[in-house]
Amino acid sequence: MYEWVLAFHLIAIICWFAALFYLPRLFVYHVMSDDTVSIERFKIMERKLYRGIANPSMIATLVFGFWLVSMAPAAYFSATWFQVKLVFIVLLIGYHHVCLSHMKKLAEDRNVKTHIYFRVFNEVPVIFLVGIVILAIVKPF
């Protein structure tokens, strides 16, 4: 059973990160657009990506993650690598919600951020991905 839960946890993680990599890229293109048709199209794409992929993937990641931990809670919570991983996960959930804030501002035409900001913002999930994978696979401490 553990392997099945782990497999679905990993699938959900991949989908979640795909959304978190693509959504800020859409923000870049959205901010750089100057015609109404493109701007409206980006609003739709951002909303559908966030609601249809990012949110369900985050929820599935957390559900399967909690399920995995519930199979051996003492082992997980006593491991330092897991405690640090939890910090990364909390920060990643925060990033996910910051994306929502940016998406709402863009949808309401209230954005004040530049495409350069969103290009840098787009790289943040890479840091989380590298950290989480190293912690979960290598277990450096």
Secondary structure, DSSP 8 states (H G I E B T S, - for coil): -HHHHHHHHHHHHHHHHHHHHHHHHHHHHHHH--SHHHHHHHHHHHHHHIIIIIHHHHHHHHHHHHHHHHHSHHHHHT-HHHHHHHHHHHHHHHHHHHHHHHHHHHHTT-----HHHHHHHTTHHHHHHHHHHHHHHT---
